[in-house]
Amino acid sequence: MRYFFECGNFVELSLVELSCVLESYDISKDSINRVGEGILLVESNTVTEEVLDRIFQRLGGFIRYGQVIDDIDSFLLPFLKKEKITFGISALGNTNVALKDIQRLANEIKRGFKSNGVSSRFILPKQSELNAAQIFTNSVIENGFELCIFDTKAGRMYGSTLSIQDINAFIKRDLDRPSVDFDMGVLPQKLARMMCNFTGFKEGIIWDPFCGSGTILIEAATLGFDILGSDIDLNAIENSEKNIQWLSEEGLISHTRVKIFPLDIHSVPKKTLKEIKRTGISAIVCEPFMGPPQRKILGDGKADELLNKVRTLYESLFNIMNEISRPGFKVVLIIPSYRTKSGFKTISISSFIGKKWDVLNKKYTKGDLKWERNNSIITRNIFILSKR
Ligand SMILES: C[S@@+](CC[C@H](N)C(=O)[O-])C[C@H]1O[C@@H](n2cnc3c(N)ncnc32)[C@H](O)[C@@H]1O
């Protein structure tokens, strides 16, 4: 069986996320084939659709997935037995199909249905592909199908959507949570989700030692991890606690073990270190303090000052990680780059890791793992580490 996965805006991040989540289900990352702009194919004869759906529901970096169709006529056959059908057609990635061509194909399919006595309703995409709202409101997948068209290196391919990302659930967790401190900087919800998935684990305990408003904790808990959160700032602790409490009241998590406590990473009492060690953490996922949101290009001095803070935070964190971690312990962290007049400034991961940690990025992709918007002042560089 062949399945297509449509990536979100950051294709390298999506590719790595899918690789890590497949591996957590003992499926080789080599079953992924990058076939077109933002389209990945997964080939497997062993994975069941139920497992594949569970995998898709965990992902943050994908819009939809479905089954590859070898022949459109045989795909349409079972629908000819129905009385009523709702269907849509989407052109994915940078596939060059005009809306009028989509409409023409839809008319042809509709004529086929009509001559077989099937009444059909076609949903035309607003742009080249149907959005989640169009799919959900019209129950396209339950009442019919979405036919996807995508160009690959080997030519044009077709697929039928099995599921689309529940974007409203991400928006709800992002906008409806009660407490957020934007001045401290907040991670995009989907990036937090992807970073949790980069651990390659699907259960265990995730610790965010700079938890802020708890974006990583929220996504980790939603994925079914138990969570440990700490921060030097008491407001941050209160925000995270309220947000996790809200998540639980909304019924979005259950049976999650939660511990959130104040901690300055530069001075961890011996007793606390012992307790953390005893907790049996599987992974650390975090973003350090990177300064307030920036609107203007930074001067070199300011960028150096912010990077020095990041360096000292990570030096302290690595001292603790070296104490509490066993081989296979994972860390997913962000190192910022700041745009200055003389170009981007950052710090090298190699200055922290010494000989104790492997950087896994290159195992999954030749590209850089970055979250950056056009002209943004801060770029987030993401690193996946494993303890030797
Ligand atoms: C960028 S924020 C994290 C935001 C968080 N990922 C979110 O999305 O809400 C960084 C956090 O690091 C915390 N921090 C700064 N210095 C610290 C220290 N020495 N020990 C622990 N936490 C610290 C700040 O209080 C801040 O909440």
The ligand as an ORCA input file, in Angstrom:
! r2SCAN-3c Opt
* xyz 0 1
  C      10.843     31.721     25.608
  S      10.246     31.384     27.196
  C       9.557     29.805     26.981
  C       8.214     29.889     26.364
  C       7.505     28.604     26.311
  N       8.173     27.646     25.434
  C       6.070     28.864     25.845
  O       5.768     28.609     24.671
  O       5.300     29.350     26.621
  C      11.670     31.063     28.147
  C      11.424     30.872     29.623
  O      12.704     30.656     30.245
  C      12.584     31.101     31.585
  N      13.922     31.283     32.179
  C      14.802     32.275     31.955
  N      15.881     32.106     32.728
  C      15.704     30.971     33.433
  C      16.476     30.254     34.403
  N      17.649     30.704     34.795
  N      15.972     29.098     34.892
  C      14.763     28.645     34.497
  N      13.975     29.288     33.621
  C      14.436     30.431     33.077
  C      11.801     32.392     31.458
  O      11.201     32.737     32.684
  C      10.814     32.053     30.349
  O       9.562     31.697     30.868
*
